[in-house]
Structure formats: structure tokens, C-alpha cells
Amino acid sequence: MNRYDFVFLFDATDANPNGDPDAGNLPRIDPETGHGLVTDVCVKRKVRNYVSLVKKNQSPHRIYFTDGAVLNEFHEEAYGHVGIKSEKNKLPKDVEKARAVTGFMCHNFFDIRTFGAVMSMEVNCGQVRGPVQLSFGRSVDPVVTLEHAITRSSVTNQRDVDKERTMGRKFTVPYGLYRVHGVVNPFLAEQTDFGEDDLELFWTAVESAFQFDQSAARPAGSMASRELIVFEHGSQLGNAPSHTLFDSVSVRRKDGVAVPRAFGDYEVSIDESRIPEAVRVVRRI
């Protein structure tokens, strides 16, 4: 596998793309610029959910970080497979057995061999640095966060049963086009056994990230993957710096658009003159 860099664009319309629990679940923003933010963890969760759905959470595509998972129980599986007992907070002293324990986790869990994981817990399976890494998503233009008052006919407590209705709040972004940068490191892929089939599954998961993610905060059609531009290098070391390739992708508002409210209000272009011949550009979406 050679090195890959990629640019992922997705948008949100009348939705909350990534609520901030420290701010009452308001959409995340950069307070200095007003640009919207989406964490890398949020995007990885969409990938995990898609893979879990299509692969039915079966080896070798199990998902390590899932709701309600007891991680040490997964770790005990690895020790049982190797045929040794775990020692509290310690990896096996035998280097080959330690590698076998970590290797079991990489082989069976898609998100570990893709994104990596810190597994140095009470039942210690070591640490894995994943080959696929993502940046925070940042909106191309500043976004506005809206707060909507909503009513409900039911109440929470018996003492409120005589009230006609209770009030709630819902937060949305009218529109935001978000940009994420990512890299696939082939040297780390060799260490985690992340292969070409895994890479193709990852691309498909990114393309379909929002197809099965609908909720009250993200209604059907309110979020969509818009562009996935992949730079495939001709070598493992790469043929151009990541920032040079990222800078070759321009996303700008079309002339006459003062307030963007749709993906069609933008144009996406690639400056081919900044890309070496050894780097192949693939627009997957």
C-alpha cells in the first residue's frame, strides 16, 4: 500500500452536525471566527457505525468502541486466544506473546487496525497507532447557530401533570459546508495489518457516512457526503507534502452568493499544476 491523502466535504442543512456537551449540545463553533467545527471522533463514529451495520459486527470487522462495550472483556479474549493469563496492568513479558495479544485485537477489530486504540488498561493489550487519521471538520464559511423552542404534550414529573405543556430546546445550523483532511500512512498500515480491502471499506463508509445516521438532530437528507477527493501517491513515502495537496483543493462561494444555503452555492476545483505526476487524483464522489 502507498500513501494516501484525502479531502472530505460534507454539509449540514437545518441540523446539528456535532453538538458540544459542554455547551448544552449547541453546534460546535470556533468562537473567534464563527466557523463550525466537527470533531474527528464524530466522523470516525459514522465510519464505525456503517462498518458495524454492513459487516454485522463480525470478525474481522468487529467494532471495539461501541455503546455499552466492556473493553477488558475484549482484551481477555485476546489473552485466551494466545493461551496465557493476563497480569494486572502489564503486557506479557514475552515479546512475541505481547505482539500476539495486540495482533489479535488488530485482526479482529476494524476500528483498531484503522484508527488505532489505547488498550493499556487493567487487562493490558498495548497501544496501537492507526494508519488512518483525520482532522477536525471546519466549515468553509462562518455558520449561525439557531435555538428553537419546542413543546411536548407529556411531562417528566408527577408534579407537572397539571401543566398544559412543557418546553424544550433544539439547536441547528441553517447551513454549513464542512471540510475534513485525512491521511493513510502505509507504514502504520503494515503494523496493524490494515489492507487494501480495509481501505476500500473505509472509503465506502465515508461516502455513506450519513445514509444511516438520521435522528431528530440530523433529519433525513439534512446531512450529506458531497466530495471525497483522494490523492494516491506513487510510493510509500509519498510524492508531495500533504499540505501542498490540500492547498490544491479550492472551495469557494459562487459569485453573487451572499449567504450560502446549499452545496450548489459553492464550486470545488483542483489546481492540477500543484500536483506531481506521480500522484493520482481520484474524485470518488
C-alpha positions in Angstrom: 0.0 0.0 0.0 1.2 3.5 -0.9 0.5 6.7 1.0 -2.9 8.5 0.6 -4.1 11.9 1.4 -7.7 13.0 1.1 -10.2 15.8 1.4 -13.7 15.1 2.5 -16.5 17.6 2.2 -19.9 17.2 3.8 -22.8 19.6 4.6 -25.5 20.1 7.2 -28.8 21.8 6.5 -31.1 22.7 9.4 -29.3 20.1 11.5 -26.9 19.8 14.4 -23.8 18.1 12.9 -22.0 17.7 16.2 -23.3 19.0 19.5 -21.0 20.1 22.2 -22.0 18.6 25.6 -20.0 21.3 27.4 -22.3 23.9 25.8 -25.7 22.4 26.3 -25.4 20.5 23.0 -25.0 23.6 20.9 -23.3 23.0 17.5 -19.6 23.4 17.9 -18.0 26.6 16.6 -14.7 28.4 16.7 -15.6 31.4 19.0 -13.0 33.6 17.3 -14.1 33.1 13.7 -17.6 31.7 13.9 -16.6 28.7 11.7 -18.4 25.5 12.5 -16.5 22.5 13.9 -17.0 18.8 13.8 -14.6 16.6 15.8 -12.6 13.8 14.2 -14.1 11.5 16.7 -17.6 12.3 15.3 -16.6 11.4 11.8 -14.9 8.2 13.0 -18.1 7.3 14.7 -20.0 7.5 11.4 -17.5 5.1 9.9 -17.7 2.7 12.8 -21.5 2.7 12.7 -21.5 2.0 8.9 -19.0 -0.8 9.1 -20.8 -2.4 12.1 -24.1 -2.2 10.1 -22.9 -3.8 6.9 -20.5 -6.3 8.5 -22.9 -7.2 11.3 -20.1 -6.6 13.9 -18.4 -9.9 13.0 -14.7 -10.7 12.9 -12.6 -9.4 11.3 -14.8 -6.3 11.2 -15.9 -6.1 14.8 -16.0 -2.6 16.3 -14.1 -2.0 19.5 -15.6 1.3 20.7 -19.4 0.5 20.8 -22.1 1.6 23.2 -22.1 -0.4 26.4 -18.9 -2.3 25.5 -16.8 -3.7 28.3 -13.3 -3.3 26.8 -11.5 -5.5 29.3 -13.7 -8.4 28.2 -12.4 -8.0 24.6 -8.9 -7.9 26.0 -9.5 -11.2 27.9 -10.5 -12.8 24.5 -7.1 -11.9 23.2 -5.3 -13.5 26.1 -7.4 -16.6 25.8 -6.6 -16.9 22.1 -2.9 -16.7 22.9 -3.3 -19.2 25.7 -2.0 -17.1 28.6 -3.4 -15.3 31.6 -3.3 -11.5 31.9 -1.4 -9.8 34.6 -3.0 -6.6 36.0 -1.9 -3.5 34.1 1.0 -5.3 32.4 1.7 -6.7 29.0 3.2 -10.2 28.8 7.0 -10.2 29.4 7.5 -12.4 26.4 7.7 -10.0 23.4 6.2 -12.5 20.9 3.2 -13.2 23.2 2.7 -9.4 23.7 2.7 -8.9 20.0 0.3 -11.8 19.6 -2.2 -10.2 22.1 -2.1 -6.9 20.3 -2.2 -8.6 16.9 -5.4 -10.4 17.9 -7.0 -7.1 18.6 -5.9 -5.6 15.3 -7.0 -8.6 13.3 -10.5 -8.8 14.8 -11.4 -5.2 15.3 -11.7 -3.0 12.2 -11.5 0.3 14.1 -8.4 -0.7 15.9 -6.4 -1.5 12.8 -7.8 1.6 11.1 -7.8 4.3 13.7 -5.7 2.8 16.5 -6.5 2.5 20.2 -5.0 2.8 23.6 -5.6 -0.6 25.2 -3.2 -0.3 28.2 -5.9 -0.9 30.8 -6.2 -3.3 33.7 -6.1 -6.1 31.1 -3.3 -4.7 29.0 -3.3 -5.2 25.2 -0.9 -2.4 24.5 -1.3 0.7 22.3 -1.9 0.8 18.5 -1.3 3.9 16.3 -3.7 3.7 13.4 -2.8 4.4 9.8 -6.0 6.5 9.1 -6.0 9.8 10.8 -8.5 12.7 10.4 -8.5 16.4 11.2 -11.4 18.3 12.8 -14.0 19.3 10.2 -14.2 23.1 9.8 -16.9 24.9 7.9 -15.8 26.8 4.7 -17.7 29.9 5.9 -18.8 31.0 9.4 -22.1 29.4 10.5 -25.0 30.7 12.5 -26.3 28.5 15.4 -30.1 28.7 16.0 -32.0 27.8 19.1 -35.6 26.7 18.6 -38.2 26.4 21.3 -40.3 23.2 21.1 -43.2 21.9 23.1 -44.2 18.5 24.2 -47.6 17.1 25.4 -46.1 14.8 28.1 -44.3 15.8 31.3 -41.3 14.4 33.2 -42.5 14.5 36.8 -45.8 13.8 38.5 -45.8 17.3 40.0 -46.1 18.8 36.5 -49.0 16.7 35.4 -51.5 19.6 35.5 -49.4 21.7 33.2 -50.7 22.1 29.6 -47.3 21.5 28.1 -43.6 21.7 28.8 -40.9 23.4 26.8 -37.7 22.2 25.3 -34.9 23.4 23.1 -33.5 22.3 19.8 -30.3 23.6 18.1 -29.5 23.7 14.4 -27.2 25.2 11.8 -29.1 26.6 8.9 -26.3 25.6 6.5 -22.7 24.7 6.8 -20.2 23.0 4.4 -17.5 21.3 6.3 -14.1 20.2 5.2 -12.0 17.4 6.7 -8.4 16.4 5.8 -7.1 12.9 6.2 -4.1 10.7 5.6 -3.4 6.9 5.2 0.0 6.0 6.5 1.3 2.8 4.8 3.9 2.1 7.3 1.4 2.0 10.2 -0.9 0.0 7.9 1.8 -2.7 7.8 2.0 -2.7 11.6 -1.8 -3.1 12.1 -2.4 -5.3 9.1 -4.7 -2.7 7.5 -5.1 -3.9 3.9 -6.5 -2.8 0.6 -9.9 -4.4 1.4 -10.0 -2.4 4.6 -9.1 0.8 2.7 -11.9 0.3 0.2 -14.3 -0.4 3.0 -13.2 2.9 4.7 -13.8 4.9 1.5 -17.2 3.4 1.1 -18.0 4.1 4.8 -17.0 7.8 4.3 -19.1 8.1 1.2 -22.1 6.6 3.0 -21.4 8.2 6.4 -24.8 9.9 6.8 -27.1 7.4 5.0 -27.9 5.5 8.2 -27.3 8.3 10.7 -30.6 10.0 10.7 -32.0 11.3 14.0 -34.1 14.1 15.4 -30.9 16.3 15.4 -30.0 15.1 11.9 -33.2 14.5 9.9 -33.3 12.5 6.7 -31.4 14.4 3.9 -30.1 17.1 6.3 -26.5 15.8 6.1 -24.7 14.5 3.1 -21.3 13.5 1.9 -20.5 15.9 -1.0 -16.9 15.3 -2.1 -14.2 12.7 -1.4 -11.0 13.7 -3.2 -8.3 11.1 -2.8 -4.6 11.7 -3.6 -2.9 8.4 -4.3 0.9 8.6 -4.1 3.2 6.6 -6.2 5.3 5.5 -3.3 5.0 4.7 0.4 6.9 7.8 1.4 4.7 10.0 -0.8 5.5 12.3 -3.7 4.3 15.6 -2.3 3.7 17.1 1.2 0.1 16.7 2.5 -0.4 20.5 2.8 0.5 21.0 -0.8 -2.1 18.6 -2.0 -4.7 20.0 0.4 -4.0 23.5 -0.8 -4.6 22.4 -4.3 -8.3 21.9 -3.5 -10.2 25.2 -3.5 -13.8 25.5 -2.2 -15.3 29.0 -2.8 -18.7 30.6 -2.9 -20.1 31.2 -6.4 -20.3 34.8 -7.5 -23.4 36.5 -6.3 -24.0 34.2 -3.3 -24.0 36.3 -0.2 -25.5 33.7 2.2 -24.9 30.1 1.2 -27.8 27.7 1.9 -26.9 24.7 -0.4 -24.0 22.8 -1.8 -24.8 24.3 -5.2 -23.8 27.7 -3.8 -20.2 26.6 -3.9 -17.7 25.4 -6.5 -15.0 22.9 -5.8 -11.9 23.0 -8.0 -8.5 21.3 -8.1 -5.3 23.1 -9.2 -3.7 20.2 -11.2 -0.5 22.3 -11.7 0.3 21.8 -8.0 0.1 18.1 -8.1 3.1 15.9 -9.2 2.6 13.4 -11.9 3.3 10.6 -9.5 0.2 11.5 -7.5 -3.1 10.2 -8.9 -6.2 12.2 -8.1 -9.5 10.3 -7.7 -12.8 12.1 -7.1 -14.8 9.3 -5.5 -17.9 11.4 -5.1 
